[in-house]
Amino acid sequence: MGIFFCIPSFVYAQTAKQYIAFGDEAKKKGDDYNAAEYYRQGLEKFEFNIELEFKYAEALRGFNDYKNASEAYKKLIQDDVTHQYPLATFWYGIMLHYLGRYETAVAQFKKFRTKYTEKGYYRDKAQQEIESCSWAIANIKDSTTLRIIHLPEGVNTAFSETNPFLDPDGQLLFSSIRNISGNKKKQKFLTRIYQADSTYKTSKIFSVNAPDQSFHIANGAYSPDMKRFYFTMCEPDEENRSTLRCDIYVSNAGKDSFSAALKLDATINAPHTTSTQPNVGTNDKGEEVLYFVSDRPGGYGKTDIWMSRIQKDNTYQEPVNLGANINSQDEEFSPCYDSHDQQLYFASNWHYGFGGLDIFQSAPQNGSWSIPKNLGHSVNSSQNDFYFYKSPDRSKNYFASNRKGSFYIKSETCCNDIWMYETGMKIEVPKRIDTPEHQITAEVKIDTPDKKTVVVQVVQRDTVTPPLVTAKTDTPTKVWIDKNITKIKQQLPVTLYFHNDEPECCNLRDTTTLNYIYTYQQYWRLLDKYKKEFDKGLAPDQKTVADQEVFNLFSDKVEKGYYNLIQFSAQLLDILQSGRKIEITIQGYCSPLNYSEYNIQLGYRRIASLRNYFYHYRTGILMQYIDSGKLVLKNESLGKERAAKNVSDSHEDTRNSVYNPAAAVERKVEIISVEIQ
């Protein structure tokens, strides 16, 4: 009997370790999503493996899936009876804060401080979170209402966009991580600076004449006179892709060209540290000052904001830390100095705020900086908000955020997008005057005849002038809308799939409160169960074929339908915003497993879940069109009337009536028509 029980224990340990190893390898590459998937699959087999639970929660947090991460941490806390992971309570509180559940978060941070006695960052941060959440509760209703605009797909993608700012001609520039290979099979994701057209409908890479195209190139910023262009280059770490080390570069910015970029000297780019997110402003003495973010020694926390005065010969004074009023034990990001109003805007996840990173403003004050002021709940959300930028004419303010409503692939708060709002004011902006004499200097290492390496100051004039990559000529609105109408009709039917008897099984109601996205996420998690049930009792070679059928169902049907809906929704909104009236017809279907009346009601519940998706799409942006009659959602449930005749309707044979892909494709809703007036 002892040997009998020893063998399962050995297999259990090895198999769980394999899932952990696969997940750890994905996380090392910076792929938190797939790491979470490995850990999740491991937990399906080994439900109470505490290490898997912890790593799963950490990976979810890593790609900003706050909702699922909070649930994972909560379960871990319940199961971790020996308290192996005391920080779980801390991170559970952080996730609750990011979800805007301030009172519940406060309770968790208080619980954490009671049990966690080790002095240092985590106890200090927990106390700061208690105060910050309490501040948020008191201030959440005290903000001016602003109309925050999510920029369209020409700018934003399902990946990540940050660092909005304008070029001398008023065109939007921003940073984005995208597949730059042009090949879907051999994808190569790198960050680049992009330029959008004036309508934000298209964008292309903005060439800054960087010396190495294998690096991430991001965080652009013009000097106040628009004659120099600063940006960051970050070298990917192939061993650990979640780690980047960055340096700041600068080019001469002519009207139609950039000189070859030069790396700023070691005064700014301190060896073995990161310097990033450059921004240049003019202080009240007329001096140009470079602000940037760095983890160099001498700071207060993880990343601090530093400043360096730029001399008339374009060299840089030794950087100065902005001090304890600005910098903290945690992270400060994205400085942007407004030379007109002499205000510094930056992001921090330490000062009192509504979420993770909030945007603050501060002003120079007697050699220091004033206490930062939160920009309020109209700008800041319970998620991350940063990279604030004011247009030169003060008419628009831009920022980046992963708030709900951003485009995403796997988690609605995974990825950053560019957002904007209008200020209601405007000032005159002096036109840029181009002169040939502007130049930049940098330190360059050269080898002397006696084989020694020395560092010298060199001046580079604007002699290398490759053409700037610019966006396409603006497309007239009517042509663009007509193309969108064509695209949206070409997508039809948009087909979305459901697990058996979902949503909300076993009742005769014709409606549900569930959103289709929730049902999709729950369905996707059943992939392994479908494989197990459909290949039950089959020979090994038959199991391989059956498992592939199930995988094809989930990838080619279930997941594809979800992505088609995301694309459809974006085009739908664009057409509605052009003033058109749209009528959509949705049909609901079921497999033949139940009786007719039940299936008809189930079909209506499936339609209702899709209607709920449209109601909540991008924080309810479609409701104004639904309420005004500009968007009409028509629906009809066909029950099992059109189900294939060869699909099993046996309750005893669930392999074929539930888990067989032939039955699964009958459980769906379809957007079958779009009428546009």
C-alpha positions as CSV (number, residue, x, y, z in Angstrom):
1,M,0.0,0.0,0.0
2,G,2.9,2.4,0.7
3,I,4.3,1.9,-2.8
4,F,0.8,2.5,-4.3
5,F,0.5,5.9,-2.8
6,C,4.1,6.9,-3.4
7,I,3.8,6.7,-7.2
8,P,1.0,9.2,-7.6
9,S,2.8,11.6,-5.3
10,F,5.9,11.3,-7.5
11,V,3.9,11.9,-10.7
12,Y,2.0,14.8,-9.1
13,A,5.3,16.6,-8.1
14,Q,6.9,16.1,-11.5
15,T,3.9,17.1,-13.6
16,A,3.2,20.2,-11.5
17,K,6.8,21.1,-11.9
18,Q,6.5,20.8,-15.7
19,Y,3.6,23.3,-15.8
20,I,5.6,25.6,-13.5
21,A,8.7,25.3,-15.7
22,F,6.7,26.1,-18.9
23,G,5.1,29.0,-17.2
24,D,8.4,30.3,-15.7
25,E,10.0,30.1,-19.2
26,A,7.2,32.2,-20.7
27,K,7.3,34.7,-17.9
28,K,11.1,35.0,-18.4
29,K,10.4,36.0,-22.0
30,G,8.0,38.7,-20.8
31,D,5.0,36.7,-21.9
32,D,2.8,36.9,-18.8
33,Y,-0.3,35.9,-20.7
34,N,1.0,32.5,-21.8
35,A,2.7,32.0,-18.5
36,A,-0.8,32.4,-16.9
37,E,-2.2,29.9,-19.3
38,Y,0.4,27.3,-18.3
39,Y,-0.2,27.9,-14.6
40,R,-3.9,27.8,-15.1
41,Q,-3.7,24.4,-17.0
42,G,-1.6,23.1,-14.2
43,L,-4.2,24.2,-11.6
44,E,-6.9,22.3,-13.5
45,K,-5.0,19.1,-12.7
46,F,-3.5,20.1,-9.4
47,E,-6.2,22.4,-7.9
48,F,-4.5,23.0,-4.5
49,N,-0.9,23.4,-5.6
50,I,0.0,26.6,-3.7
51,E,3.0,27.5,-5.9
52,L,0.9,27.2,-9.0
53,E,-1.8,29.4,-7.5
54,F,0.7,32.1,-6.5
55,K,2.5,32.1,-9.9
56,Y,-0.9,32.2,-11.7
57,A,-2.0,35.2,-9.8
58,E,1.4,36.9,-10.4
59,A,1.2,36.3,-14.1
60,L,-2.4,37.7,-14.3
61,R,-1.2,40.8,-12.5
62,G,1.8,40.9,-15.0
63,F,-0.5,41.5,-18.0
64,N,-2.9,43.8,-16.1
65,D,-5.8,41.3,-15.8
66,Y,-6.9,42.9,-12.6
67,K,-10.2,41.2,-12.2
68,N,-8.9,37.7,-12.6
69,A,-5.8,38.4,-10.7
70,S,-7.9,39.6,-7.7
71,E,-9.9,36.4,-7.8
72,A,-6.7,34.3,-8.0
73,Y,-5.1,36.1,-5.1
74,K,-8.3,35.7,-3.0
75,K,-8.3,32.0,-3.6
76,L,-4.6,31.8,-2.8
77,I,-5.1,33.5,0.5
78,Q,-7.9,31.0,1.4
79,D,-5.8,28.0,0.4
80,D,-2.4,29.1,1.8
81,V,-3.0,27.8,5.3
82,T,0.7,27.8,6.1
83,H,1.2,31.4,4.9
84,Q,3.9,30.6,2.4
85,Y,3.0,33.7,0.4
86,P,2.3,36.6,2.8
87,L,2.4,39.2,0.0
88,A,-0.7,37.7,-1.5
89,T,-2.9,39.9,0.7
90,F,-0.9,42.9,-0.3
91,W,-1.3,42.2,-4.0
92,Y,-4.9,41.4,-3.6
93,G,-5.4,44.9,-2.1
94,I,-3.5,46.4,-5.0
95,M,-5.8,44.6,-7.5
96,L,-8.9,45.8,-5.6
97,H,-7.6,49.4,-5.8
98,Y,-7.1,49.0,-9.6
99,L,-10.7,47.8,-9.8
100,G,-11.9,50.9,-7.9
101,R,-13.1,48.8,-4.9
102,Y,-11.5,51.2,-2.5
103,E,-13.2,50.2,0.8
104,T,-12.5,46.5,0.3
105,A,-8.9,47.3,-0.6
106,V,-8.5,49.3,2.6
107,A,-9.6,46.2,4.6
108,Q,-7.0,44.0,2.9
109,F,-4.2,46.5,3.5
110,K,-5.1,46.7,7.1
111,K,-5.1,43.0,7.3
112,F,-1.7,42.8,5.6
113,R,-0.1,45.4,8.0
114,T,-1.4,43.4,11.0
115,K,0.3,40.2,9.9
116,Y,3.3,41.5,7.9
117,T,5.8,43.0,10.4
118,E,8.9,43.3,8.3
119,K,9.8,46.9,7.8
120,G,10.4,48.4,4.4
121,Y,8.6,49.0,1.1
122,Y,5.6,46.7,1.5
123,R,4.5,47.9,4.9
124,D,5.1,51.6,3.9
125,K,3.2,51.0,0.6
126,A,0.3,49.3,2.4
127,Q,-0.1,52.3,4.7
128,Q,0.1,54.7,1.7
129,E,-2.5,52.6,-0.1
130,I,-4.8,52.9,3.0
131,E,-4.5,56.6,2.8
132,S,-4.7,56.8,-0.9
133,C,-7.9,54.7,-1.1
134,S,-9.5,56.7,1.6
135,W,-8.6,59.9,-0.3
136,A,-10.1,58.4,-3.5
137,I,-13.4,57.6,-1.7
138,A,-13.6,61.2,-0.5
139,N,-12.6,62.8,-3.8
140,I,-14.2,60.6,-6.5
141,K,-17.3,62.9,-6.8
142,D,-15.4,66.2,-6.7
143,S,-14.1,66.2,-10.3
144,T,-15.2,68.3,-13.2
145,T,-16.9,66.3,-15.9
146,L,-14.8,66.0,-19.1
147,R,-15.6,64.3,-22.4
148,I,-12.7,61.8,-22.7
149,I,-12.2,60.6,-26.2
150,H,-10.7,57.3,-27.1
151,L,-8.7,57.7,-30.3
152,P,-9.7,55.3,-33.1
153,E,-8.0,52.3,-34.6
154,G,-5.7,54.3,-36.9
155,V,-3.9,55.2,-33.7
156,N,-4.9,52.6,-31.1
157,T,-4.5,48.8,-31.5
158,A,-5.1,45.8,-29.3
159,F,-1.4,46.0,-28.1
160,S,-0.1,49.2,-26.5
161,E,0.2,52.8,-27.3
162,T,1.8,55.5,-25.2
163,N,3.7,58.9,-25.4
164,P,1.3,61.1,-27.4
165,F,2.7,64.5,-28.6
166,L,2.5,66.7,-31.7
167,D,5.0,67.5,-34.4
168,P,5.7,71.0,-35.7
169,D,2.8,70.6,-38.2
170,G,0.3,69.6,-35.5
171,Q,0.3,65.9,-36.4
172,L,0.0,63.4,-33.6
173,L,3.1,61.2,-32.9
174,F,3.0,58.4,-30.4
175,S,4.8,55.2,-29.4
176,S,3.4,51.7,-30.1
177,I,4.6,48.1,-29.9
178,R,3.5,46.3,-33.1
179,N,4.6,43.5,-35.4
180,I,7.0,45.3,-37.7
181,S,8.0,42.3,-39.8
182,G,4.9,42.5,-42.0
183,N,4.7,38.7,-41.7
184,K,2.0,37.1,-39.5
185,K,3.9,33.8,-39.3
186,K,7.3,35.3,-38.4
187,Q,6.2,38.1,-36.1
188,K,8.7,40.6,-34.7
189,F,7.2,42.9,-32.1
190,L,9.2,46.1,-31.5
191,T,8.2,49.6,-30.3
192,R,8.4,52.4,-32.8
193,I,7.3,56.0,-33.0
194,Y,4.3,56.5,-35.3
195,Q,2.7,59.4,-37.0
196,A,-1.1,59.6,-37.4
197,D,-2.9,61.6,-40.0
198,S,-5.1,64.6,-39.0
199,T,-8.2,62.4,-38.6
200,Y,-6.4,59.7,-36.6
201,K,-7.6,57.1,-39.1
202,T,-4.1,55.9,-40.4
203,S,-0.6,55.9,-39.0
204,K,2.9,55.0,-40.2
205,I,6.3,54.6,-38.6
206,F,8.0,58.0,-38.1
207,S,11.6,57.6,-38.9
208,V,14.0,59.2,-36.4
209,N,17.2,58.0,-38.1
210,A,18.1,55.7,-35.1
211,P,21.4,53.9,-35.3
212,D,20.1,50.4,-34.6
213,Q,16.7,49.2,-35.8
214,S,16.9,46.0,-33.7
215,F,16.2,48.1,-30.6
216,H,12.9,49.4,-29.2
217,I,12.6,53.1,-30.3
218,A,10.1,55.1,-28.4
219,N,9.3,58.1,-26.1
220,G,9.9,60.9,-28.6
221,A,10.0,64.6,-27.6
222,Y,10.9,67.8,-29.4
223,S,12.9,70.6,-27.9
224,P,10.9,73.8,-27.3
225,D,12.1,75.4,-30.6
226,M,11.3,72.1,-32.5
227,K,14.9,71.9,-33.8
228,R,16.0,68.9,-31.8
229,F,14.3,65.6,-31.4
230,Y,14.9,63.3,-28.3
231,F,13.9,59.7,-28.1
232,T,14.8,56.5,-26.2
233,M,16.4,53.3,-27.5
234,C,16.0,50.2,-25.4
235,E,17.9,47.0,-26.0
236,P,15.7,43.8,-25.8
237,D,17.2,41.3,-23.4
238,E,16.8,37.9,-25.2
239,E,17.3,36.0,-21.9
240,N,14.7,38.1,-20.0
241,R,12.5,40.1,-22.3
242,S,10.7,41.6,-19.4
243,T,13.9,43.6,-18.7
244,L,14.9,46.5,-20.9
245,R,17.8,48.9,-20.5
246,C,17.3,52.2,-22.2
247,D,19.4,55.3,-23.3
248,I,18.4,58.7,-24.6
249,Y,19.3,59.9,-28.1
250,V,19.0,63.2,-30.0
251,S,18.8,64.2,-33.6
252,N,18.7,67.6,-35.4
253,A,15.1,68.0,-36.6
254,G,14.9,69.8,-39.9
255,K,11.7,70.6,-41.6
256,D,11.6,67.4,-43.7
257,S,14.5,65.4,-42.3
258,F,16.5,64.3,-39.2
259,S,20.2,64.0,-38.8
260,A,21.7,60.7,-37.7
261,A,20.8,60.3,-34.0
262,L,23.6,60.5,-31.4
263,K,23.5,59.0,-27.9
264,L,23.7,61.5,-25.1
265,D,26.9,61.2,-23.1
266,A,27.4,59.4,-19.8
267,T,26.2,62.5,-17.9
268,I,22.7,61.6,-18.9
269,N,23.0,57.9,-19.9
270,A,24.8,56.6,-16.7
271,P,26.4,53.2,-17.3
272,H,24.5,50.1,-16.4
273,T,21.3,52.1,-15.7
274,T,18.2,53.1,-17.6
275,S,17.5,56.7,-18.8
276,T,14.2,57.1,-20.6
277,Q,11.1,59.3,-21.3
278,P,13.0,62.5,-22.2
279,N,11.1,65.8,-22.2
280,V,12.6,69.3,-22.7
281,G,11.0,72.5,-21.3
282,T,12.1,76.1,-20.8
283,N,12.2,77.4,-17.2
284,D,11.3,81.0,-16.0
285,K,14.9,82.0,-16.7
286,G,14.7,81.0,-20.3
287,E,17.0,78.0,-19.8
288,E,16.3,74.7,-21.5
289,V,15.9,71.8,-19.1
290,L,15.9,68.1,-19.9
291,Y,13.6,66.0,-17.7
292,F,13.9,62.3,-17.8
293,V,13.2,59.1,-15.9
294,S,16.0,56.9,-14.5
295,D,16.8,54.2,-12.0
296,R,20.3,55.5,-11.4
297,P,21.7,55.5,-7.9
298,G,20.8,58.4,-5.7
299,G,17.0,58.2,-6.2
300,Y,14.2,57.7,-3.8
301,G,12.6,54.6,-5.3
302,K,12.3,52.4,-8.3
303,T,12.3,55.0,-11.0
304,D,12.7,58.8,-10.3
305,I,12.4,61.9,-12.4
306,W,15.6,63.8,-12.9
307,M,16.5,67.2,-14.6
308,S,19.6,68.5,-16.3
309,R,20.0,72.1,-17.6
310,I,21.1,72.2,-21.2
311,Q,24.1,74.6,-21.8
312,K,24.4,76.9,-24.8
313,D,27.0,74.6,-26.3
314,N,24.4,71.8,-26.1
315,T,26.2,69.9,-23.3
316,Y,24.3,68.8,-20.2
317,Q,24.8,69.7,-16.5
318,E,25.0,66.9,-14.0
319,P,21.4,65.7,-13.4
320,V,19.6,66.7,-10.3
321,N,16.9,64.5,-8.6
322,L,13.6,66.4,-8.4
323,G,13.3,65.6,-4.7
324,A,11.0,64.0,-2.2
325,N,7.9,66.1,-3.1
326,I,7.9,64.5,-6.6
327,N,9.7,61.2,-6.2
328,S,8.8,58.4,-3.9
329,Q,9.7,54.8,-2.9
330,D,7.7,53.7,-5.9
331,E,7.6,54.7,-9.6
332,E,7.4,58.1,-11.2
333,F,6.9,58.2,-14.9
334,S,6.5,60.4,-18.1
335,P,7.5,63.9,-17.1
336,C,6.1,66.7,-19.3
337,Y,7.1,70.3,-18.6
338,D,4.7,73.0,-19.7
339,S,6.9,76.0,-20.4
340,H,3.9,78.3,-20.9
341,D,2.4,77.7,-17.5
342,Q,5.6,76.6,-15.7
343,Q,4.0,73.3,-14.6
344,L,5.4,69.8,-14.5
345,Y,3.0,67.0,-15.3
346,F,4.0,63.5,-14.4
347,A,2.6,60.1,-13.3
348,S,3.1,58.3,-10.1
349,N,1.7,55.2,-8.3
350,W,2.5,56.5,-4.8
351,H,0.9,59.9,-4.4
352,Y,-2.8,59.9,-3.4
353,G,-4.7,58.7,-6.5
354,F,-7.7,56.8,-7.9
355,G,-5.8,53.9,-9.3
356,G,-2.3,52.6,-10.3
357,L,-0.5,55.4,-12.0
358,D,-2.3,58.7,-11.8
359,I,-1.4,62.0,-13.5
360,F,-0.2,64.9,-11.2
361,Q,1.0,68.5,-11.7
362,S,3.5,70.4,-9.7
363,A,5.3,73.8,-10.0
364,P,8.8,75.0,-9.2
365,Q,8.7,76.5,-5.7
366,N,11.6,78.1,-3.9
367,G,14.2,75.8,-5.3
368,S,12.0,72.7,-4.8
369,W,8.6,71.6,-6.1
370,S,5.1,72.1,-4.8
371,I,3.1,69.2,-3.4
372,P,1.7,67.3,-6.4
373,K,-2.0,67.9,-7.3
374,N,-4.0,65.0,-8.7
375,L,-5.7,66.0,-12.0
376,G,-9.0,64.5,-10.8
377,H,-11.2,61.6,-11.6
378,S,-12.3,63.1,-14.9
379,V,-8.7,62.4,-16.2
380,N,-7.5,59.7,-13.8
381,S,-9.2,56.3,-13.6
382,S,-8.7,53.4,-11.2
383,Q,-6.3,51.9,-13.8
384,N,-3.0,53.4,-15.1
385,D,-3.0,56.9,-16.5
386,F,0.2,58.5,-17.7
387,Y,2.1,60.3,-20.5
388,F,0.1,63.5,-20.2
389,Y,0.7,66.1,-23.0
390,K,-0.7,69.5,-23.7
391,S,-1.0,70.6,-27.3
392,P,1.0,73.8,-28.0
393,D,-2.1,75.8,-28.6
394,R,-3.7,74.4,-25.4
395,S,-6.8,73.2,-27.2
396,K,-6.3,69.5,-26.5
397,N,-4.8,67.4,-23.8
398,Y,-3.6,63.8,-24.5
399,F,-2.6,61.0,-22.3
400,A,-2.2,57.2,-22.3
401,S,-4.3,54.8,-20.2
402,N,-5.2,51.1,-19.9
403,R,-8.7,52.0,-18.6
404,K,-11.7,50.0,-19.5
405,G,-12.6,50.9,-23.1
406,S,-9.1,50.5,-24.4
407,F,-8.6,47.9,-27.2
408,Y,-7.3,44.6,-26.0
409,I,-6.8,41.0,-26.8
410,K,-7.1,38.9,-23.7
411,S,-7.8,41.3,-20.8
412,E,-9.8,44.5,-21.0
413,T,-7.2,46.3,-18.9
414,C,-4.1,44.7,-20.4
415,C,-3.0,47.4,-22.8
416,N,-2.5,51.1,-23.0
417,D,-4.3,53.4,-25.6
418,I,-4.2,57.1,-26.4
419,W,-7.0,59.2,-25.0
420,M,-7.7,62.9,-25.5
421,Y,-10.0,65.7,-24.3
422,E,-10.7,69.2,-25.5
423,T,-10.0,72.1,-23.1
424,G,-12.3,74.8,-24.5
425,M,-9.4,77.2,-24.9
426,K,-6.8,78.1,-27.5
427,I,-3.7,80.3,-27.8
428,E,-1.6,81.5,-30.7
429,V,1.5,79.4,-31.3
430,P,4.6,81.1,-32.9
431,K,5.6,79.4,-36.1
432,R,8.9,77.6,-36.2
433,I,11.8,79.3,-38.1
434,D,14.2,76.9,-39.7
435,T,17.9,77.9,-39.7
436,P,20.9,75.9,-41.0
437,E,23.1,76.4,-38.0
438,H,21.4,74.3,-35.4
439,Q,23.5,71.5,-34.2
440,I,24.0,68.8,-31.5
441,T,27.0,67.6,-29.6
442,A,27.8,64.3,-28.0
443,E,30.7,62.4,-26.5
444,V,32.2,59.8,-28.8
445,K,34.8,57.2,-28.1
446,I,37.8,57.0,-30.5
447,D,40.9,55.0,-30.7
448,T,44.2,56.8,-30.7
449,P,47.4,55.7,-32.5
450,D,48.8,54.3,-29.2
451,K,45.7,52.1,-29.0
452,K,44.1,54.0,-26.1
453,T,40.4,54.9,-26.1
454,V,39.5,58.5,-25.3
455,V,36.3,60.3,-25.2
456,V,35.9,63.6,-27.1
457,Q,33.2,66.1,-27.7
458,V,32.1,66.2,-31.3
459,V,29.7,68.5,-33.1
460,Q,27.4,67.1,-35.8
461,R,25.7,69.4,-38.2
462,D,22.6,68.6,-40.1
463,T,24.3,66.9,-43.0
464,V,22.6,63.4,-43.0
465,T,19.0,64.0,-44.1
466,P,17.1,60.8,-45.0
467,P,13.5,61.4,-45.9
468,L,11.0,61.3,-43.0
469,V,8.3,58.6,-43.3
470,T,5.0,60.4,-43.2
471,A,1.4,59.4,-43.1
472,K,-0.8,59.0,-46.2
473,T,-2.7,62.0,-47.5
474,D,-5.9,62.4,-45.6
475,T,-8.8,60.4,-47.0
476,P,-12.1,62.4,-47.4
477,T,-14.6,61.4,-44.7
478,K,-17.2,60.1,-47.1
479,V,-14.8,57.8,-48.8
480,W,-13.5,56.5,-45.5
481,I,-17.0,55.9,-44.2
482,D,-18.0,54.1,-47.4
483,K,-15.0,51.8,-47.0
484,N,-16.0,51.1,-43.4
485,I,-19.5,50.3,-44.5
486,T,-18.1,47.9,-47.1
487,K,-15.8,46.3,-44.5
488,I,-18.6,45.8,-41.9
489,K,-20.9,44.2,-44.4
490,Q,-18.1,41.9,-45.7
491,Q,-17.7,40.6,-42.1
492,L,-21.2,39.2,-42.0
493,P,-22.2,37.0,-40.5
494,V,-20.4,37.6,-37.2
495,T,-20.8,34.3,-35.4
496,L,-20.3,33.9,-31.7
497,Y,-20.3,30.6,-29.8
498,F,-21.5,29.4,-26.4
499,H,-21.0,26.4,-24.1
500,N,-24.0,24.1,-23.6
501,D,-27.0,25.7,-21.8
502,E,-25.1,29.0,-21.4
503,P,-25.6,31.8,-20.4
504,E,-27.3,31.0,-17.1
505,C,-28.4,27.4,-17.7
506,C,-31.5,25.6,-16.7
507,N,-34.2,28.2,-16.8
508,L,-36.9,29.5,-19.1
509,R,-36.0,33.2,-18.9
510,D,-35.4,35.0,-22.2
511,T,-32.8,37.4,-20.8
512,T,-29.6,37.5,-18.8
513,T,-27.4,40.1,-17.1
514,L,-24.2,38.5,-18.4
515,N,-22.1,40.1,-21.0
516,Y,-21.0,38.0,-24.0
517,I,-17.4,38.7,-23.1
518,Y,-17.9,36.9,-19.8
519,T,-19.4,33.9,-21.5
520,Y,-16.6,33.8,-24.1
521,Q,-13.9,33.9,-21.4
522,Q,-15.7,31.1,-19.4
523,Y,-16.1,29.0,-22.6
524,W,-12.5,29.4,-23.6
525,R,-11.4,27.9,-20.2
526,L,-13.2,24.7,-21.1
527,L,-10.8,23.8,-23.9
528,D,-9.1,21.0,-22.0
529,K,-12.4,19.7,-20.7
530,Y,-13.8,19.4,-24.2
531,K,-10.7,17.5,-25.3
532,K,-10.9,15.1,-22.4
533,E,-14.6,14.4,-22.9
534,F,-14.5,14.2,-26.7
535,D,-11.5,11.8,-26.9
536,K,-12.8,9.6,-24.0
537,G,-12.5,5.9,-24.9
538,L,-10.7,6.5,-28.2
539,A,-7.5,4.8,-29.3
540,P,-4.3,7.0,-29.1
541,D,-4.3,7.8,-32.8
542,Q,-8.0,8.6,-32.7
543,K,-7.5,10.8,-29.6
544,T,-5.0,12.9,-31.5
545,V,-7.5,13.5,-34.3
546,A,-10.3,14.3,-31.8
547,D,-8.1,16.7,-29.8
548,Q,-7.3,18.6,-33.0
549,E,-10.9,18.9,-33.9
550,V,-11.6,20.4,-30.5
551,F,-8.7,22.8,-30.8
552,N,-9.9,23.9,-34.3
553,L,-13.3,24.6,-32.8
554,F,-11.9,26.9,-30.2
555,S,-9.3,28.6,-32.4
556,D,-11.1,28.8,-35.7
557,K,-14.6,29.4,-34.4
558,V,-14.9,30.5,-30.7
559,E,-11.8,32.8,-30.6
560,K,-12.1,34.0,-34.2
561,G,-15.7,35.0,-33.6
562,Y,-14.7,37.1,-30.6
563,Y,-12.0,38.9,-32.5
564,N,-14.5,39.5,-35.4
565,L,-16.9,41.1,-32.9
566,I,-14.2,43.5,-31.6
567,Q,-13.4,44.6,-35.2
568,F,-17.1,44.8,-36.0
569,S,-17.8,47.0,-33.0
570,A,-15.0,49.5,-33.8
571,Q,-16.3,49.9,-37.4
572,L,-19.9,50.2,-36.1
573,L,-18.9,53.1,-33.8
574,D,-17.1,54.9,-36.5
575,I,-20.1,54.7,-38.8
576,L,-22.5,55.9,-36.1
577,Q,-20.2,58.8,-35.3
578,S,-20.5,59.9,-39.0
579,G,-24.2,60.4,-38.4
580,R,-25.6,57.3,-40.0
581,K,-28.5,55.2,-38.6
582,I,-27.8,51.5,-38.3
583,E,-30.1,48.5,-37.8
584,I,-28.6,45.2,-36.8
585,T,-30.4,41.9,-36.8
586,I,-29.2,39.2,-34.4
587,Q,-30.3,35.5,-34.5
588,G,-29.9,33.0,-31.7
589,Y,-29.4,29.2,-32.2
590,C,-29.1,26.1,-30.1
591,S,-28.1,22.5,-30.5
592,P,-31.0,20.0,-30.4
593,L,-30.3,18.8,-26.9
594,N,-33.4,20.2,-25.3
595,Y,-37.1,20.7,-26.1
596,S,-38.2,23.5,-28.4
597,E,-39.6,26.1,-25.9
598,Y,-36.4,25.8,-23.7
599,N,-34.2,26.3,-26.8
600,I,-36.1,29.3,-28.0
601,Q,-35.7,31.0,-24.6
602,L,-32.0,30.0,-24.5
603,G,-31.5,31.5,-27.9
604,Y,-32.9,34.8,-26.6
605,R,-30.6,34.6,-23.6
606,R,-27.7,34.3,-25.9
607,I,-28.9,37.3,-27.9
608,A,-29.3,39.2,-24.7
609,S,-25.7,38.6,-23.7
610,L,-24.6,40.1,-27.0
611,R,-27.0,43.1,-26.5
612,N,-25.4,43.5,-23.0
613,Y,-22.0,43.6,-24.8
614,F,-23.1,46.4,-27.0
615,Y,-24.6,48.3,-24.0
616,H,-21.3,48.2,-22.2
617,Y,-18.9,48.5,-25.1
618,R,-16.2,51.0,-24.3
619,T,-17.9,52.1,-21.1
620,G,-21.3,52.5,-22.7
621,I,-20.4,54.7,-25.6
622,L,-23.1,53.1,-27.9
623,M,-26.0,53.9,-25.5
624,Q,-26.4,57.4,-26.8
625,Y,-27.1,55.9,-30.2
626,I,-29.4,53.2,-28.9
627,D,-31.4,55.7,-26.8
628,S,-31.7,58.1,-29.8
629,G,-32.8,55.3,-32.2
630,K,-29.6,55.7,-34.3
631,L,-28.7,52.1,-33.4
632,V,-31.4,49.5,-33.5
633,L,-30.8,45.9,-32.3
634,K,-33.3,43.5,-33.7
635,N,-33.3,39.9,-32.6
636,E,-35.0,36.5,-33.2
637,S,-34.4,33.1,-31.6
638,L,-34.6,30.1,-33.9
639,G,-34.0,27.6,-31.1
640,K,-32.9,24.3,-32.7
641,E,-34.9,24.7,-35.9
642,R,-31.8,25.0,-38.1
643,A,-29.6,22.5,-36.2
644,A,-28.0,19.9,-38.3
645,K,-30.1,16.7,-38.4
646,N,-27.1,14.4,-37.6
647,V,-26.3,16.2,-34.3
648,S,-27.1,14.1,-31.2
649,D,-29.9,15.2,-28.9
650,S,-29.1,12.5,-26.3
651,H,-28.7,13.6,-22.6
652,E,-26.9,10.3,-22.0
653,D,-24.4,10.7,-24.8
654,T,-22.8,14.0,-23.8
655,R,-19.7,13.2,-25.7
656,N,-21.6,13.8,-28.9
657,S,-24.5,16.1,-27.8
658,V,-22.3,18.5,-25.8
659,Y,-18.6,18.1,-26.5
660,N,-18.6,17.1,-30.1
661,P,-17.6,20.1,-32.3
662,A,-20.5,19.2,-34.6
663,A,-22.9,20.0,-31.7
664,A,-20.9,22.9,-30.4
665,V,-21.1,24.9,-33.7
666,E,-24.9,24.9,-33.3
667,R,-24.8,26.9,-30.1
668,K,-24.3,30.4,-31.3
669,V,-25.6,33.8,-32.1
670,E,-25.1,35.6,-35.4
671,I,-25.2,39.1,-36.5
672,I,-26.7,38.3,-39.9
673,S,-27.5,41.8,-41.3
674,V,-26.6,45.4,-41.0
675,E,-28.8,48.0,-42.6
676,I,-27.3,51.5,-42.9
677,Q,-29.2,54.7,-43.7
